[in-house]
Amino acid sequence: MNENLKERVQKLGLHGVLANWSDYFEVDWLENLVVAEENERGARGLKRRIKQAKLGQFKPMADFDWKWPKHIDRQQIQEILSLEFIPDATNIIIVGPNGVGKTMIVKNLIHKAVLSGKTGIFTTASEMLQELASKDGSLSRKRCLLKYTRPQLLAIDELGYLSYDNRYADLLFEVINHRYEANPTIITTNKIFADWNDVFPNASCVVTLVDRLVHHSEITNIDADSFRLKDSLEQAEARRKSRKKVGKK
């Protein structure tokens, strides 16, 4: 018990206690002090990781309508949500049209990883690439690059909705290459890989970029009409029924 407690004190960096271990290891309050410090640091660490993840608002997976898509591999997505892909640095690529729940899945994935003690960050492709491109000096570019390469999990949303020039393609490749076989990257896109030349016209690195992404990857496809269109139609129907009831009174 004392050795375990000493290891915890050492991990917390309570050097004054360690230096005078013979005076402290049997006092009644030391265990309570260590527990309180561990809990406080854990809470502060979680708060910091959630802030750094930049998730914003999102619906929980309990609200996901699995019956709406024409095609979705529910088992595959639930396995991805187990986070077992992280130790193997397996990239996750979710392909599907706009409004089918890709972002919702990814935000839940990052959130679960953060709660489990991992570091993660959510960004859109345009936000990340524009930020990297805005850094002119090599030092500021390096710091910005670390922002996206250092986290244990990086989610890049909406890749394929806009087209980018060669400079942006090179920046994306740099991010992916730094993370390759070290930390997993999550990509959501509305385009199959064969169409990525439309996203980065004439960029010479596209083939290598795709190769890095798919070498160790889990790819899932979602085929569905837009959830937002579905919600809009349901709300319109609810309003119609409400007006009909009012008219009968």
C-alpha positions in Angstrom: 0.0 0.0 0.0 2.8 2.4 0.9 4.7 1.8 -2.3 1.5 2.3 -4.4 0.9 5.6 -2.5 4.5 6.7 -3.0 4.2 6.1 -6.7 1.0 8.2 -6.8 2.7 11.0 -4.8 5.7 10.9 -7.2 3.4 11.0 -10.2 1.7 14.1 -8.8 5.1 15.8 -8.3 4.7 16.3 -4.5 8.4 16.6 -4.0 8.2 18.0 -0.5 6.3 14.9 0.7 8.7 12.6 -1.1 11.8 14.3 0.4 10.3 13.7 3.8 8.6 10.4 3.1 9.5 8.8 6.5 7.6 11.6 8.2 4.5 11.5 6.0 3.8 8.0 4.7 1.9 6.9 7.8 -0.1 10.1 8.5 -3.9 9.7 8.2 -4.5 12.6 5.8 -2.0 11.7 3.1 -4.3 9.3 1.2 -7.1 11.9 1.2 -4.7 14.6 0.0 -3.5 12.4 -2.9 -7.1 11.4 -3.9 -8.2 15.1 -3.8 -5.2 16.2 -5.9 -5.7 13.4 -8.4 -9.4 14.2 -8.8 -8.7 17.9 -9.2 -6.0 17.4 -11.8 -8.2 14.9 -13.6 -11.1 17.4 -13.7 -8.9 20.2 -14.9 -7.3 18.0 -17.5 -10.7 17.0 -18.9 -11.9 20.6 -19.0 -8.7 21.5 -20.9 -9.0 18.7 -23.4 -12.7 19.4 -24.1 -11.9 23.1 -24.7 -9.0 22.2 -27.0 -11.2 19.7 -29.0 -13.4 22.6 -30.3 -16.5 20.4 -30.7 -19.2 23.0 -30.2 -22.7 21.8 -29.9 -23.7 18.3 -31.2 -26.3 15.7 -30.7 -25.5 12.4 -28.9 -25.4 9.2 -30.8 -28.6 8.1 -28.9 -30.4 10.6 -31.2 -29.0 9.1 -34.4 -31.8 7.6 -36.6 -30.3 4.4 -37.8 -33.4 3.6 -39.9 -33.2 6.7 -42.0 -30.1 5.9 -44.2 -30.6 3.7 -47.3 -27.2 2.2 -46.4 -25.1 2.4 -43.2 -23.0 -0.2 -41.5 -24.2 0.3 -38.0 -21.9 -2.4 -36.5 -18.9 -0.9 -38.2 -19.6 2.6 -36.8 -20.3 1.2 -33.3 -16.9 -0.6 -33.5 -15.3 2.6 -34.5 -16.9 4.4 -31.5 -15.3 1.8 -29.2 -12.0 3.6 -29.9 -10.1 0.4 -30.5 -8.6 1.9 -33.7 -6.6 4.5 -31.8 -3.6 2.3 -30.6 -3.1 1.0 -34.1 -3.2 4.5 -35.6 -5.9 3.4 -38.0 -7.4 6.3 -40.0 -11.2 6.6 -40.2 -12.8 7.8 -43.4 -16.5 8.4 -43.6 -17.9 9.0 -47.1 -21.4 10.2 -47.8 -23.4 13.2 -49.2 -24.2 16.3 -47.3 -26.4 16.1 -44.2 -26.3 12.4 -43.5 -24.8 12.5 -40.0 -21.1 12.3 -40.7 -20.2 15.3 -38.5 -22.5 14.0 -35.7 -20.7 10.7 -35.6 -17.3 12.3 -35.7 -18.0 14.8 -32.9 -19.3 11.9 -30.7 -16.2 10.0 -31.5 -13.8 12.8 -30.5 -15.9 13.5 -27.4 -15.7 9.9 -26.3 -12.0 9.9 -26.9 -11.5 13.0 -24.8 -13.6 11.6 -21.9 -11.4 8.5 -22.0 -8.2 10.6 -21.5 -7.1 11.1 -25.1 -6.3 14.4 -26.8 -8.3 15.3 -29.9 -9.3 18.2 -32.1 -12.2 18.8 -34.5 -11.8 21.1 -37.4 -13.1 21.6 -40.9 -10.8 21.2 -43.9 -11.2 24.8 -44.9 -10.6 26.1 -41.4 -7.4 24.1 -40.9 -5.9 24.7 -44.3 -6.6 28.5 -44.2 -5.0 28.7 -40.8 -1.9 26.9 -42.0 -1.7 29.0 -45.1 -1.9 32.2 -43.2 1.3 31.5 -41.3 4.1 33.1 -43.2 7.1 32.5 -40.9 8.6 29.0 -40.6 8.3 29.1 -36.8 4.6 30.2 -36.7 3.9 27.6 -39.4 5.6 24.9 -37.3 3.6 25.8 -34.2 0.4 25.7 -36.2 1.3 22.4 -37.7 1.9 21.0 -34.2 -1.6 22.0 -33.3 -2.9 19.5 -35.8 -0.2 16.8 -35.7 0.3 16.5 -31.9 -3.2 15.4 -30.7 -3.9 11.7 -30.5 -6.9 12.1 -32.7 -7.5 14.7 -35.4 -10.9 15.0 -37.2 -11.0 16.9 -40.5 -14.6 17.5 -41.5 -16.1 18.5 -44.9 -13.1 17.6 -47.2 -14.4 17.8 -50.7 -17.0 20.6 -50.4 -14.5 23.1 -51.7 -11.7 22.9 -54.2 -8.1 24.1 -53.2 -5.0 25.0 -55.1 -1.7 23.1 -54.9 -0.5 25.0 -51.9 -3.4 23.7 -49.8 -2.9 20.2 -51.1 0.7 20.3 -49.9 -0.4 21.6 -46.5 -2.9 18.8 -46.1 -0.3 16.2 -47.2 2.1 17.6 -44.6 -0.4 17.1 -41.8 -1.3 13.6 -42.9 2.3 12.7 -43.4 3.3 13.8 -39.9 0.5 11.7 -38.4 1.1 8.7 -40.6 1.5 5.5 -38.6 1.7 7.6 -35.4 -1.7 9.0 -34.7 -5.0 8.4 -36.4 -6.8 10.9 -38.6 -10.6 11.0 -39.2 -11.8 12.4 -42.5 -15.4 13.1 -43.6 -15.9 13.6 -47.3 -18.6 13.7 -49.9 -16.3 12.5 -52.6 -14.9 9.1 -53.3 -11.1 9.0 -53.7 -11.3 8.8 -57.5 -12.8 12.4 -57.4 -10.2 13.9 -55.1 -8.5 15.5 -58.1 -11.5 17.7 -58.3 -10.8 18.9 -54.8 -7.1 19.5 -55.5 -6.9 20.1 -59.3 -3.5 19.4 -60.7 -1.9 18.7 -57.3 0.9 16.2 -57.7 0.7 14.9 -54.2 -3.0 13.7 -54.3 -2.1 10.0 -55.1 0.5 9.9 -52.3 -1.9 11.7 -49.9 -4.6 9.1 -50.6 -2.1 6.3 -50.2 -1.1 7.6 -46.8 -4.7 7.8 -45.7 -5.9 4.4 -46.8 -2.8 2.4 -45.9 -4.1 1.8 -42.4 -7.7 2.8 -42.5 -11.3 1.9 -41.9 -13.6 3.3 -44.6 -17.4 3.5 -44.1 -20.0 4.7 -46.5 -23.3 6.3 -45.7 -26.0 6.6 -48.4 -29.0 8.6 -47.3 -31.1 11.7 -48.0 -30.3 14.7 -45.8 -31.3 14.4 -42.2 -31.8 18.2 -42.2 -34.3 17.8 -45.1 -36.0 15.0 -43.2 -36.3 17.2 -40.1 -37.6 20.1 -42.1 -40.3 17.9 -43.7 -41.3 16.5 -40.3 -41.5 20.0 -38.8 -43.6 21.2 -41.8 -46.0 18.2 -41.3 -46.3 18.9 -37.6 -47.1 22.6 -38.3 -49.7 21.5 -40.9 -51.4 19.2 -38.4 -51.3 21.8 -35.7 -53.0 24.4 -38.0 -55.6 21.7 -39.0 -56.5 21.1 -35.4 -56.8 24.9 -34.7 -59.1 25.2 -37.7 -61.5 22.5 -36.4 -62.0 24.4 -33.1 
